[in-house]
């Protein structure tokens, strides 16, 4: 068996149906341990996040505001998974896949809440006032298993070059070539230069870029989606009805045995949902650990809100556009179906291409930070500049070719990240529950030394 066959076999396992059930089970477990926080405390979550964007930016350790940390995390999660990925889920599992994407998001809110809470609680504080955190730290410090934390860091540092870099630059280059006829080499060069400038400023510059670009690109995409939905207003009701009818009639896709179709529907919805919001993978916790908050649960609220915006709001708008337009029923490649769905308004294809390019760029810089932090955990501070240089070079060459093997290998690393993280979430669920109870009862937070 050759290397690619091994990679495909591992990918089939880490992204398989059984693994999807594990993600859901951990999310349900954390939902129970936090007393159904994403439902029972939804008002508090909104008030502590969207209702307090300019508040509580000081107090405690951390280098950036809670909002900035969340924008870095959302910069990585909001991307092609919210657009092409949602379309692919519908094509693979039928409209009912969206229902399971919602289920994955609702339990994923508790998962991301736990990840962000643990990231702040177990982060490491340095003498110069900087901090570092994420699954590698809460695995090592919370579970006393530094080797398992190091394993997560290896997976994340490697995955960043593929899923966070080459895949994103390739998407930008393809969009620019198709719509503006720009040669991929020029796109790669531009991406490399901009990424170099952003990374040179460290986490604070990344945060400033993210807090500007991410809200703008979300607003831009939603306005574009609403414009299309206005043209297909009569199809919105049938689209919503098809989601529930498909989900509860246990039929999906375009045929096949009911049992097989149902599994494919759940797998498509849950799998694409996890790929979109990354709840359970642990990557976003690296960004949330940087937040300047006086209690880790406050950042946990932002983690839950991140999933809500990503998978409940943005993914739903994409799904309604694709389903109400009827383009999905004709079949075809996901990107082509998505493009057809956004047709009907002036320059829709160009605007969609620009939106996808923005999504890919923010993912590019956010994953650069994830990879750098993971590499620094493994090799110390001296690795930061070499890692940045390698990342910038890969961003340039990413626009020149498909790098199929690297992308497949990075998918493997991306999936394997979840294993040590999910183990930690399961074993540290009691810590999350204790911190949550302490926050609502007014107990002071005592971070571990």
GUKOL-525388 format. One record per residue: y, x, z of N, C-alpha, C in turn; residue in one letter. Coordinates in steps of 0.2 Angstrom, whole numbers, plus 5000, padded with zeros to 4 digits. Layout:
BEGIN
YXZYXZYXZA ...
//
This chain:
BEGIN
499450045000500050005000500650045000X 501150034995501750074995502250055000X 502850095000503350085005503650015005X 503749994998504149924997503649874999X 502949884998502549825001502549825008X 502549885012502549885019503249845021X 503749865018504449835020504349755019X 504149735013504049665012503649625017X 503049665019502649635024502949625031X 503349675033503649675039504249615039X 504549615033505149565033504849495033X 504249485030503849425030503749405038X 503649455042503449435049504149425053X 504649475052505249465057505649405055X 505549385048505949325046505549265045X 504949265047504449215046504549155050X 504149105049504249035052504149045060X 503549085062503449095069504049125073X 504349175069504949205072505549155073X 505549115068506149065069506049025075X 505349005076505248965082505349005089X 505349065089505449105094506249105096X 506649115090507349105091507549035094X 507248985092507348915094507148915102X 506548945103506348935110506748975115X 507049035113507449075117508149035118X 508349005113508948965113508948905118X 508348875118508248815122508148835129X 507848895130507748925137508448935140X 508848965136509548985139509948925139X 509848875135510148805136510048775143X 509348775145509148755151509448795157X 509448865156509648905162510348905163X 510748885158511448875159511648805160X 511248765161511348695163511648655157X 511348675151511648635145512348645144X 512548715144513248725145513648705138X 513348715132513648695126513748625125X 513448585129513548505129513948485135X 513748505141514048485147514748515148X 514848575146515448605147515848615140X 515748575135516048585129516848575129X 517048535134517848535135518048595138X 517748625142517948695145517948745140X 517448745136517348795130517948795126X 518148735124518748725119519348745123X 519448725129520048745133520148815134X 519548845135519548925137519648965131X 519548935125519548975119520148955114X 520048905110520548885105521148855109X 521048835115521648815119522048865123X 521748925122522048985126522049045122X 522149045116522149105112522649155114X 523249135116523749185118523749195126X 523249165129523249175137522649215139X 522649245145522149275148521949335143X 522449375140522249435137522349495141X 522549485147522549545152522149525158X 521949575162521549575168520849595166X 520649645170519949675169519949725164X 519349755163519349815158519349785151X 519249825146519249805140519849835136X 519749845129520349865125520649815121X 520349765120520749715115520649645118X 521049595116521049525119520349495117X 520149435121519549395119519549375112X 520149345110520249325103520049375098X 520349435099520249495094519549505094X 519249515100518449525100518049475096X 518249415097517949365093518049365086X 518649385084518749385077518349445074X 518249495077517849555075517149525074X 516849485079516249455078516149405073X 516649365072516649315067516749345060X 517149405060517149445053516549465051X 516049475055515349495053514949435051X 515049385055514549325054514849275048X 515449265047515649225042515649265035X 515249245031515149285025514749245020X 514349285016513949255011513449205014X 513249215020512749165023513049095024X 513749095024514049025025514148995018X 514049025013514148995006513548995002X 513449054999512749064995512149055000X 512149075006511649065010511448985012X 511948955013511948875014511648845008X 511948865002511648834996510948854995X 510748914996510048934996509548895000X 509848885006509448845011509248775008X 509848745005509748675002509248674996X 509248724992508848734986508148744988X 508048784994507348794996507048745000X 507448715005507148665009507448595008X 507848585003508148515003508748505007X 509048445007509648425011509448425019X 508848415020508648415027508648485031X 508648535027508748605029509448605033X 509948565031510548575035510548545042X 510048495043509948465049509648515054X 509248555051508948605056509348665057X 509848675052510348725053510848705059X 510948645059511348615065510948625071X 510348615071509948625077509948695080X 509848735075509848815076510548835079X 511048805076511748815079511848795086X 511648735087511748705094511448745099X 510748765098510448805103510748875103X 510948895097511248965096511848975100X 512248915101512848925105512648945112X 512148925115511948955122511649025121X 511349045116511149115115511749155114X 512249135110512749185109513249185116X 513249125119513549125126513249185130X 512549185131512249235135512349305132X 512349315126512449385123513149405125X 513649365124514349385126514449395133X 514149355137514149365144513849425147X 513249435145512949495147513249565144X 513549555138513849615135514449635139X 514849595142515449605146515149635153X 514649595156514449615163514149685163X 513749705158513449765158513749825154X 514349815152514649865148514849925152X 514849985148515050045152515750055151X 516050085157516750095157516850175157X 517350195153517450265153518050285156X 518150355158518750375161519450365158X 519350365151520050355147520150275147X 519850235150519950165150519550125144X 519250155140518850125135518250105137X 517950055134517250025136516750025130X 516150015131515650005126515149965129X 514849925125514349875127513949845121X 513549795123513049765118512349765121X 511949745116511249745119510949805121X 511149865118510849925120511049945127X 511649915130511849925137511549875141X 511549815139511249765144510449775145X 510149805139509449815140509349875144X 509749925143509649985147509849975155X 510449945156510649945162510349875166X 510249825162510049765166509249765167X 508949795162508149795162507949865165X 508349915164508149975166507650005161X 507749985155507350015149507750045144X 508050105145508450145140508150155134X 507450165134507150175127507150115123X 507150055126507149995122507849985119X 508349995124509049995121509150045116X 508850105116508950155111508650125104X 508050095105507750065099508250015095X 508549965099509049925096509549955093X 509850015096510350045093510150085086X 509550105086509350135080509350085074X 509050025076508949975071509649955069X 510149945073510849925072511249975067X 511150035069511550095066511250095059X 510650085057510350095051510550025047X 510449975050510549905047511249905044X 511749935048512449925046512549955039X 512150005036512250035030512049985024X 511549945026511349895021511649825021X 511449795026511749725027512449715028X 512749765031513449765033513849805028X 513549845023513949885019513749875011X 513249895009513049895002513049825000X 512749775004512649705002513349675001X 513849695005514449665005514949694999X 514849764998515249794993514949764986X 514349764986514049734979514249664978X 514349624983514649554982515349554980X 515749594983516449604981516449624974X 516149674972516149704965515949654960X 515349614962515149564957515649514956X 515949494962516549434961517149464957X 517349524958517849554955517749564947X 517149584946516949594939516849524935X 516549474938516449414935517149374933X 517549374938518249334938518849374935X 518849444937519449474935519249534931X 518649544929518449594924518649664927X 518549674933518749744936518049784937X 518049844934517449884934517249894942X 516549894943516349894950516549964953X 516550014949516750084952517450084955X 517950044952518550044955518549994961X 518149944961518049904967517849944973X 517249984971516950024977517450074979X 517850104975518350154977518850124982X 519150064980519650034984519350014990X 518749984990518349964997518350025001X 518150084998518050145002518650165006X 519250165002519850185004520150145010X 520050075009520350025014519950035020X 519250035019518850045025518950105029X 519150165026519250225029519950215033X 520450185030521050175034520950135040X 520550085039520450035045520050075050X 519550105049519150135054519450195057X 519950225054520250285057520650265063X 520850195063521250175069520850155075X 520150155074519750135080519650065081X 519450035086519349965088519949925088X 520449955090521149925090521349905083X 521349945079521549935072521049885069X 520449895070519949845067520149775070X 520249775076520449705079521049675076X 521549715075522149695072522049665065X 521649695061521549675054521049615055X 520649605059520149555060520549485062X 521049495067521349435070521849415064X 522049455059522449425054522049395048X 521549435046521149415040520649355042X 520349355047519849305048520049235049X 520649215053520849155053521149125046X 521449175042521749165036521149145031X 520649185031520149165026519749105028X 519649095034519349025036519748965034X 520448975035520848915033520848915025X 520848965022520848965014520248935012X 519648955015519048925012519048845014X 519248825020519148755021519648715017X 520248745016520648705011520348695004X 520048755002519748744995519148694995X 518748695001518248655001518448575002X 518948565006519248495006519548475000X 519848524996520048504989519548474985X 518948514985518348484981518148424984X 518048414990517748354993518248294991X 518848304991519348244989519048224982X 518848264977518648244971517948214971X 517548224976516948194977516848154983X 517448124985517448084991516848034991X 516748004985516247944985515547974987X 515448044986514748074987514648094994X 515148094998515148125005514648085009X 514748015009514247975013513547985011X 513347975004512647995002512448065004X 512848115004512648175006512448185013X 512848155017512648145024512048105025X 511948055022511348015022510748055020X 510848095015510248135012510048185017X 510448215021510348265026509848235031X 510048175034509648145039508948115036X 509048085031508448055028507948105026X 508148155023507648215021507348245027X 507748255033507548285039507048245042X 507148175043506748135047506148095043X 506248105036505648075032505148135031X 505248195034504848245033504648265026X 505148255022505048285015505648325013X 505448375009505948425008505848455001X 506348484998506348524992506148474986X 505748494982505648454976504948434975X 504548434981503848414980503348454985X 502748444984502248484988502048444994X 501548464997501248435003501748425008X 501748365012502248355017502248405022X 501648435025501648485030502048545028X 501848575022502148635019502848625018X 503048565015503748555014504148555020X 503848525025504248515032504348585035X 503848635034503948695037504448735033X 504448725026504948765022505648735024X 505648675025506348645027506648675033X 506148675038506348705045506548775044X 506048815041506148885040506848905036X 506948865031507648875027508248855031X 508248805035508748785039508848835045X 508348845049508448885055508548965052X 508148985047508249055045508949065043X 509249025038509849035036510449025041X 510248985046510748975051510749035056X 510249065057510249125061510549185057X 510449185051510749235046511449225046X 511749165047512449155046512749165053X 512549145058512849155065512649215069X 512049245067511749305070511649285078X 511549225080511449215087510649235088X 510549285093509949305094509849375091X 510149395086510149465084510449515088X 510949495092511349535097511949575094X 512049575087512549615084513249605087X 513449535087514049515089514249535097X 513749545101513849565108514249635108X 514149675103514449735103515249725103X 515449675099516149665098516449625105X 516049575107516249545113516349585119X 515949645119515949685125516649715126X 517049715120517749755121518249705124X 518149645125518649595127518949615134X 519549605135519949615141519949555145X 519449535149519349475153519249495160X 519349445164519249455172518549425174X 518149395169517549375171517149365164X 516449395164516149395158515949325155X 515949265159515849205157516449175152X 517049205154517549185149517449205142X 517149265141516949285134516349255132X 515949235136515349195134515549125131X 516149095133516449035130516649055123X 516949115122517049125115516449135111X 515949165113515349175110515049105107X 515049055112514848985110515248955104X 515948965105516448945100516348975093X 516149035093516049075087515449045083X 514949025086514348995083514648925080X 514948885084515248815083515648825076X 516148865076516548875070516148895064X 515748945065515348975059514848925056X 514448895061513848855058513948775058X 514348755063514448685063515048665058X 515548705058516148685054516048715047X 516048775046516048805039515448785036X 514848795039514248785035514248705033X 514448665037514448595035514848575029X 515448605029515948595023515548625017X 515248685017514948705011514348655009X 513948635014513448585013513648525009X 514248495012514448435009514748445002X 515048505001515248514994514648524989X 514148554991513548564987513248504986X 513148464991512748404990513148344987X 513748334989514148284986514348294979X 514348354976514448364969513848354965X 513248354968512648344964512348404961X 512748464961512548514957511848544959X 511648534966511048564968510448534965X 510548474963509948434960509748464954X 510148504950510048524944509648594944X 509648624950509348684952509748744949X 509448804949509748864947509848914953X 510148974951510249024957510748994961X 510749014968511148994973511949004971X 512049064969512749074967513049034961X 512549024956512748974951512848904953X 512448884957512448814960513148804964X 513248854968513848854972514448854968X 514548894963515048894958515148824955X 514648794953514648734949514948674954X 514748684961514948634966515648634967X 515948694966516648704967517048694961X 516748674956517148664949517548594950X 517948584945518348524945519048534947X 519248584950519948604952520148664948X 520848674947521048724943520948794947X 520648834943520448904945519948904951X 519548854952519148854957518648914958X 518348934952517948994952518249054954X 518949064952519249124954519449124962X 519649064964519749054971519149064976X 518549034973517949044977517749124977X 517849154971517749224971518149264976X 518749244976519249284981519049264988X 518849204990518549194996517949234998X 517449234994516849274995517049344996X 517549374992517749444993518049455000X 518449405002518749415009518149415014X 517749365013517149365018516749425018X 516649455013516249515012516649575015X 517249575014517649635017517649635024X 517849575027517849575035517149595038X 516649575034515949595037515849665036X 516149695031516049765030516349805036X 516949785038517349825043517049805050X 516749745051516549735058515849765059X 515449765053514749805054514849875055X 515449905052515549975053515649995060X 515949945064516049955071515449945075X 515049905073514349895076513949955075X 513949985069513550035068513750105071X 514450105071514750165075514550165082X 514650105085514550095093513750115094X 513350095090512650105091512450175090X 512750205085512650285084512950325090X 513550305093513850335098513350325105X 513050275105512650265111512050315110X 511750325104511250365103511450445104X 511950465101512150535100512750555103X 513150505106513750525110514350525105X 514950535108515550515105515650565098X 515350625098515450665093515150635086X 514750585086514450565080514950515077X 515450495080515950435077516250455070X 516550515070516850525063516350545058X 515750575059515250585054514950515052X 514850475056514650405055515150375050X 515750375052516250335048516350365041X 516250435040516250465034515650445030X 515150435033514550415029514550345027X 514850305031514950235030515450225024X 516050265024516550255019516250275012X 515850335012515450355006515050305003X 514650275008514150215006514550155003X 515150145006515550085003515750094996X 515950164995516150174988515550174983X 514950204985514350204980514050134980X 514250094985513850024985514049984979X 514649994976514849954971514549974964X 514150034964513950064958513150034956X 512850014961512149994960511849944965X 511249924964510949874968510649904974X 510349964974510049994980509549944983X 509149914979508649864982508249894988X 507949954987507549974993507949984999X 508550004999508950015005509149945008X 509249895004509449835006508849795009X 508249805006507649775009507549815016X 507649875016507449915022507949895028X 508649885026509149865031508949795033X 508649745029508449685031507949685036X 507549735035506949745041507249765047X 507749815047508049835053508449785056X 508849745052509149685055508749635058X 508149625056507749575059507349605065X 507249675065506949705071507449705077X 508049705075508549705081508449655085X 508249595083508149535087507649545092X 507149585091506549585096506749615103X 507049675103507249695110507849655113X 508249625108508749585111508449515114X 508049485110507749425113507349435119X 506949495120506649515126507149515132X 507749545131508249555136508549485138X 508649445133508949375134508449335138X 507749345137507249305141507249335148X 507249395149507149425156507849425160X 508349425156509049425160509349345160X 508949295158509149235159509449215166X 509049235171509249225178509949255179X 510149315176510749345177511349295174X 511149275168511649235165511749165169X 511249135171511349075176511749095182X 511549145185511949165191512749175190X 512849215184513549225183513949155181X 513549115178513849045176513949005182X 513549005186513648965193514248995197X 514249065197514749095200515449085198X 515449075191516149065188516348995190X 515948945189516148875190516248865198X 515948905202516048895209516648945212X 516948985208517549025210517349085213X 516649105213516449175216516749235212X 516949285215517249345212516649375208X 516849405202516349445198516349515201X 515749535202515649605204515149645199X 515549675194515149715189514649765192X 514149775189513649835191514049905190X 513849945194514150015194513850055189X 
//
